[in-house]
Amino acid sequence: MKQLVIDILNQTTFLKQSNENRINYDISQNLQNTFSCNQLTEKLTLSIALAISINEKNLPLQNIFKNYAKSNILSNEDIIDIHSFVSIMNMNNTLYKFKHFIENDIYRQKPSGLKMTSKAKPAIGKKTFEIIALCVSIVNNCQVCTIHHEEKCREMEFTTDEIYAAVQLTSTIKSISMLEF
């Protein structure tokens, strides 16, 4: 994954134009650390990174991850699943933030009424869906969904170290998504 980090760094306009070595160093180190983490598989790391770049609507970063993933580890079906997960989680996060923020039992008791059949048997796997759902929910600031998916991840036997590594990766990709490519 060292080549992936190099590709990201080389394609980031901000870093090329910045004379601020501290920023370049921090971003470079954070990328290298999160992508060399031993807690997550390469497939899971790429799945989360792609999901967060999709969620943040950073097309150049999405393309970097897709190109690397397609040539190494993710199938087209996996990539379609990840896009679907992000879309579904944005739908859920929006609804559940409303239900939580308003603090009105009338809304809280209403069923979501939203169809989510693609969650039932994802090609990429239910376990991967849950960790992506957790990471997207964190970025979207949905407390209810974050708590729910963290519990689901532990039920699916993710360790707390794996969950924390996924969150660190999420925060790094979120940060890099803010840069200009």
Secondary structure, DSSP 8 states (H G I E B T S, - for coil): -HHHHHHHHHH-HHHHH---HHHHHHHHHHHHHHHT-SSS-HHHHHHHHHHHHHHTT-HHHHHHHHHHHHHHT--HHHHHHHHHHHHHHHHHHHHHHHHHHH--HHHHTS------GGGTS-TT-HHHHHHHHHHHHHHTT-HHHHHHHHHHHHHTT--HHHHHHHHHHHHHHHHHHTS--
